[in-house]
């Protein structure tokens, strides 16, 4: 069984631990008050040395050097004890230096309540070190949002956080909830299956992708249907994914755009490793498969279907009978 971080909670329903501190309070120097000085000229008094009994006793301000060093060392040792490199964290996220140890411990305790394993915990911190500098009191509303509004099952919370750690540093009010409402507005009812999208900005990420498909000829209704059918489209880059694949689809493959409406998953396949080689193999054999047959099958299945199609003497793409599209799913 995979080792898990020790936790005072054994079930996701106990997600809200009360904060606790298991170390001494650190002393801090009090505010020093200095007398105010007048700008008027003061006549100097005779230099009569005071009696020893008249000299007030002045206590030296407490030194912060030792406490500061102790706090730094204690934080470093704690992070090391849970498998995190303090200096590596500083390099990737410097605010860890000023985050108090009690706050870090409370955050770690909260995360262990969803039964993350040691390796999972270290991974999500390496991906998003900002989590460690986020107070537990700010993470609790995110858990509540995911469970109550996004309808994530308690047993799935660990998987959701593992897939998208950045959810834990997003504002519920300004990011998570607006994105949830947008996804629901285009007909994605089961957002709990696509929680990785909740940390994305509607204005900066979603709308530009919507606009791209409408600019190339799809209606708003068709575009909405594509994203509803395949929400992962929101994750792909316009420059690095959409444009080169669409160009190859239209220019080299000579396909109709409406095929993308029926199979938007086309954009999820590698252009160099799958789309091009398989299209070229079909061109050499003189056959044309529907997009799902062309791309979804494993390499072995694809080669087998290609061989069967050739032996069956199916029509070439230039044939009037090619409208059948060589759909050999039933073979």
C-alpha positions in Angstrom: 0.0 0.0 0.0 1.3 3.4 -0.9 2.6 5.4 2.0 0.5 8.5 2.8 1.2 11.6 4.8 0.0 11.2 8.4 -3.3 13.0 8.9 -5.7 13.7 11.7 -8.5 13.1 9.2 -9.4 9.8 7.6 -12.2 10.8 5.3 -12.8 13.8 3.0 -15.8 14.9 5.1 -13.4 15.9 7.8 -11.7 18.5 5.7 -11.8 21.3 8.1 -9.2 20.9 10.9 -9.0 23.5 13.6 -5.7 25.3 13.5 -3.1 24.2 16.1 0.4 25.1 16.9 2.9 22.7 18.4 5.8 24.9 19.1 6.7 27.8 21.5 5.7 31.4 20.7 8.5 33.5 19.4 9.3 36.7 21.4 9.3 40.0 19.6 10.8 43.3 20.7 8.3 45.9 22.0 7.9 49.3 20.3 10.6 51.7 21.5 9.4 55.2 22.3 11.8 58.1 21.8 11.3 61.6 23.3 10.4 64.4 20.9 12.8 67.2 20.4 12.0 70.9 20.0 13.5 73.0 17.3 14.0 75.9 19.8 17.5 76.7 21.1 18.0 75.2 24.5 20.4 76.9 26.9 22.9 74.3 28.1 22.8 73.6 31.8 26.0 73.4 34.0 27.7 70.1 33.6 27.1 68.8 37.0 27.5 65.0 37.1 24.4 63.3 38.6 24.6 61.1 41.6 24.8 57.4 40.9 21.4 56.9 42.4 19.9 59.4 40.0 21.0 57.5 36.8 17.9 55.7 35.4 18.2 52.0 34.6 17.8 51.5 30.8 17.1 47.9 29.7 18.7 47.0 26.4 16.1 46.0 23.6 15.8 42.3 23.2 17.9 40.9 20.3 16.0 39.5 17.3 19.0 37.9 15.7 18.7 34.6 17.6 14.9 34.4 17.2 15.1 35.1 13.5 17.8 32.5 13.0 15.9 30.0 15.1 12.6 30.6 13.1 14.5 30.2 9.8 16.2 27.0 11.0 13.0 25.5 12.4 11.1 26.2 9.2 13.9 24.6 7.1 14.0 21.5 9.4 10.2 21.1 9.2 10.1 21.3 5.4 13.0 18.8 5.2 11.1 16.4 7.5 8.1 16.3 5.0 10.4 15.8 2.0 10.7 19.4 0.7 13.9 21.2 -0.1 13.8 24.6 1.6 16.4 26.3 -0.6 14.8 24.9 -3.8 11.5 26.3 -2.7 13.1 29.7 -2.1 14.5 29.7 -5.6 11.1 28.9 -7.2 8.9 30.9 -4.8 10.7 33.4 -2.5 7.7 34.4 -0.3 8.2 31.1 1.5 10.9 32.9 3.5 8.4 35.3 5.1 5.5 32.8 5.5 5.2 31.8 9.2 5.8 28.2 10.2 2.3 27.9 11.9 0.7 28.9 8.6 2.7 26.4 6.7 1.9 23.6 9.1 -1.8 24.4 9.0 -1.8 24.2 5.2 0.1 20.9 5.2 -2.3 19.5 7.8 -5.3 20.5 5.6 -3.8 18.9 2.5 -3.0 15.7 4.3 -6.7 15.4 5.2 -7.4 14.3 1.6 -5.0 11.5 2.0 -2.3 12.6 -0.5 0.7 10.3 -0.6 4.1 11.6 0.1 5.0 11.6 -3.6 1.8 13.2 -4.6 2.2 16.0 -2.0 5.8 16.7 -3.1 4.7 16.7 -6.8 1.9 19.3 -6.3 4.2 21.6 -4.3 6.8 21.3 -7.0 4.2 22.2 -9.6 2.6 25.0 -7.6 4.8 26.1 -4.6 2.4 29.0 -4.0 0.2 26.5 -2.2 2.6 26.5 0.8 2.3 30.2 1.2 -1.5 30.1 1.0 -3.3 30.0 4.3 -5.5 27.1 5.2 -8.3 29.5 5.8 -8.1 30.5 2.1 -8.0 26.9 0.9 -11.0 25.8 2.8 -13.5 27.9 0.7 -11.9 26.2 -2.4 -12.6 22.8 -1.1 -16.2 23.8 -0.2 -16.7 25.3 -3.7 -15.4 22.1 -5.4 -17.6 19.9 -3.3 -20.8 21.9 -3.2 -20.9 24.0 -6.4 -18.8 22.0 -8.8 -20.3 18.8 -7.5 -17.0 16.9 -7.0 -17.5 13.8 -5.0 -15.5 13.7 -1.7 -13.7 10.6 -2.8 -12.6 12.4 -6.0 -11.1 15.5 -4.3 -7.6 13.9 -4.1 -7.7 13.1 -7.9 -8.9 16.6 -8.7 -6.1 18.3 -6.8 -3.5 16.0 -8.2 -4.6 16.8 -11.7 -4.8 20.6 -11.2 -2.9 21.8 -8.1 -3.3 25.4 -9.2 -7.0 25.2 -8.2 -5.8 25.7 -4.6 -4.4 29.2 -5.3 -7.4 30.5 -7.3 -10.0 32.9 -6.0 -13.4 31.4 -5.7 -15.1 34.7 -6.4 -13.0 36.1 -9.2 -11.9 32.9 -11.0 -13.5 29.6 -10.1 -17.1 30.6 -9.9 -17.2 32.7 -13.1 -15.5 29.9 -15.0 -18.0 27.4 -13.6 -20.9 29.5 -14.7 -19.4 29.9 -18.2 -18.9 26.2 -18.7 -22.4 25.5 -17.5 -23.8 28.3 -19.9 -22.5 26.5 -23.0 -24.1 23.2 -21.9 -21.3 21.4 -20.0 -23.5 19.9 -17.3 -20.9 17.6 -15.6 -18.2 20.2 -14.9 -17.0 17.8 -12.1 -15.4 15.8 -14.9 -13.5 18.8 -16.3 -12.4 20.6 -13.1 -9.0 21.2 -14.6 -10.6 24.0 -16.6 -11.9 25.8 -13.6 -8.6 27.6 -12.9 -8.6 29.1 -16.5 -9.7 32.6 -17.3 -12.8 33.0 -19.4 -11.6 36.3 -21.0 -8.0 35.3 -21.5 -8.3 31.7 -22.5 -11.8 30.5 -23.4 -13.1 33.4 -25.5 -10.1 33.7 -27.8 -10.5 30.0 -28.7 -14.2 30.5 -29.3 -13.4 33.4 -31.6 -10.9 31.4 -33.6 -13.4 28.8 -34.7 -16.0 31.4 -35.5 -13.4 33.3 -37.6 -12.6 30.3 -39.7 -16.3 29.7 -40.7 -18.1 28.0 -37.8 -21.3 29.5 -36.5 -21.5 30.3 -32.7 -23.9 27.4 -32.4 -21.5 25.0 -34.1 -18.6 26.3 -32.1 -20.5 25.8 -28.9 -21.4 22.3 -29.9 -17.7 21.4 -30.6 -16.6 22.6 -27.2 -19.5 21.0 -25.4 -18.6 17.7 -27.2 -14.9 18.0 -26.4 -14.1 20.5 -23.6 -10.4 19.7 -23.8 -10.3 22.0 -26.8 -10.1 24.9 -24.3 -6.6 23.6 -23.3 -5.0 23.8 -26.7 -2.9 26.7 -28.0 -4.2 28.5 -31.1 -0.7 29.2 -32.5 0.9 25.8 -31.6 -2.1 23.5 -32.1 -5.1 24.9 -33.9 -3.4 26.7 -36.7 -0.9 24.0 -37.9 -3.4 21.2 -37.6 -6.1 23.1 -39.4 -3.8 24.1 -42.2 -2.8 20.5 -42.7 -6.4 19.4 -42.5 -7.5 21.8 -45.2 -4.5 22.0 -47.5 -2.9 18.5 -47.4 -5.9 16.3 -46.4 -8.4 18.3 -48.4 -11.1 17.6 -45.9 -14.4 19.5 -45.2 -14.6 21.6 -42.0 -17.8 20.0 -41.0 -15.8 16.8 -40.2 -14.2 18.8 -37.4 -17.6 19.7 -36.0 -18.4 16.0 -35.7 -14.9 15.0 -34.5 -13.2 17.9 -32.7 -10.9 15.3 -31.0 -8.8 15.7 -34.2 -6.9 18.5 -32.4 -5.9 16.2 -29.6 -3.7 14.0 -31.8 0.0 14.7 -32.6 0.4 16.2 -36.1 3.8 14.7 -36.7 3.4 11.3 -35.0 -0.1 10.4 -35.9 -2.0 12.6 -38.3 0.6 13.0 -41.0 1.9 9.4 -41.1 -1.6 7.9 -41.2 -2.9 10.3 -43.8 0.1 9.6 -46.0 -0.4 5.8 -45.5 -4.0 6.2 -46.7 -2.9 8.3 -49.7 -0.4 5.6 -50.7 -3.2 3.0 -50.6 -5.7 5.2 -52.2 -8.3 5.1 -49.4 -10.0 7.6 -47.2 -11.1 6.8 -43.6 -13.4 8.9 -41.5 -11.4 10.9 -38.9 -12.3 8.7 -36.0 -11.2 5.6 -37.8 -8.1 7.3 -39.1 -6.9 8.5 -35.7 -8.5 6.7 -32.8 -7.3 3.2 -33.5 -4.0 1.9 -32.2 -1.3 1.5 -34.7 -1.8 -2.2 -35.0 -5.6 -1.8 -35.5 -5.1 1.0 -38.0 -2.7 -1.1 -40.1 -5.0 -4.1 -40.0 -8.0 -2.0 -41.1 -6.0 -0.4 -43.9 -5.0 -3.9 -45.1 -8.5 -5.2 -45.0 -9.8 -2.1 -46.8 -7.2 -2.5 -49.6 -8.0 -6.2 -50.0 -11.7 -5.4 -50.2 -11.0 -3.1 -53.1 -12.9 -0.2 -51.6 -13.3 2.9 -53.9 -10.6 5.5 -54.2 -11.2 9.0 -52.9 -11.6 10.2 -56.4 -14.4 7.8 -57.1 -18.0 8.9 -57.0 -18.5 6.1 -54.4 -16.0 7.7 -52.1 -18.8 9.4 -50.2 -19.0 6.1 -48.3 -15.8 7.3 -46.7 -14.5 3.7 -46.3 -16.2 3.5 -43.0 -15.2 0.0 -42.0 -16.2 0.0 -38.4 -18.4 -3.0 -39.1 -15.5 -5.0 -40.7 
